[in-house]
Amino acid sequence: MLPTRALGTQGLTVTEIGLGLMGMSQAYGTAEERDDRESIATIHRAIELGCTFFDTAEVYGPYVNEELLARALASHAGRREQLIIATKFGFKIDSNGAVVGVDSRPEHIREAVEGSLRRLQTDYIDLLYQHRVDPNVPIEDVVGAMADLVREGKVRFLGLSEAGEQTIRRAHAVHPISALQSEYSLWERNLEPRIIPLLRELGIGLVAFAPLGRGFLTGAVKRAEEYTECDFRRNDQRYQGENFDANTRAASAVRDLAARKHATPAQIALAWLLHKGPDIVPIPGTKRRKYLEENLGAAEVRLTPDEMAMLDAALAPENVAGPRYNAKQMAQVDR
């Protein structure tokens, strides 16, 4: 069984490594490469191995990812209290399934959560995040609406995703925030100067998405142009041209240490996160059982202080080439 960690100080406990489900429905690979049966088998295998923290969102698909999780968990209905389901609201999705903006109006939050509960086939959501900050709705109103859902028993704990310092402070003053979800890895360290210290000041946990650098830290990557148009990495500047070459050199430290420790590069990257503090929970995404098993094996990897320092230096921000997002995507990050 995997060890557990607390997210926040309100009583939310999760396995120290979770499972990100987004890639089962979008973003990586082609539609033809997706296999719902294997994805469901991967979720089942996670539960067998003691991983019970599942991360989804209404926008993944959209909608179909929550439905996929519900199908996977149907055979585990008697264990619902042992499972932690996290989902997110906050995007405006049109009738064709296209994302056309953000929307965190209180009336939309309630509508979105009712939809998630229906698709997830559950009476409550364990951890509800605002997916992206809506600049048109005061965060006090957003968290107030979320808190109403807690009081009604439809939600247990609250989270934010990609929120900035002032938003986090203002939100936490309305109702305790248990977790911030944001990108954090050896590959992306933007949280270290200000956000992580703030989270620790307020007693908020960090759920780290893209903990493997969108796959780059595994070593099993190709140049951007080798991916299909529907694959996120096709337009990821860190996978392009000279950036790819520089990042491959930087990531060689992960591969070299993995070889010395008889681990995989993915396990080293995840172990680094686990060693960064007991309040950090990575949620690597995969749609294959073999990669799930590899990722969960990171819980057994021990890194010395010298090894941590070496990794910190090798993948310091100045050694990682290219921005994490394009300008449009960065505009949705509250920083």
Secondary structure by P-SEA (a helix, b strand, c coil): cbbbbbccccccccccbbbbcccccccccccccccaaaaaaaaaaaaaacccbbbbccccccaaaaaaaaaaacccccccccbbbbbbbbcccccccccccccccaaaaaaaaaaaaaaaccccccbbbcccccccccaaaaaaaaaaaaaaccccccccccccaaaaaaaaaaccccccccccccccccccccaaaaaaaabbbbbcccccccccccccccccccccccccccccccccaaaaaaaaaaaaaaaaaaaaacccaaaaaaaaaaacccccccccccccaaaaaaaaccccccccaaaaaaaaaaacccccccccccaaaaaaccc
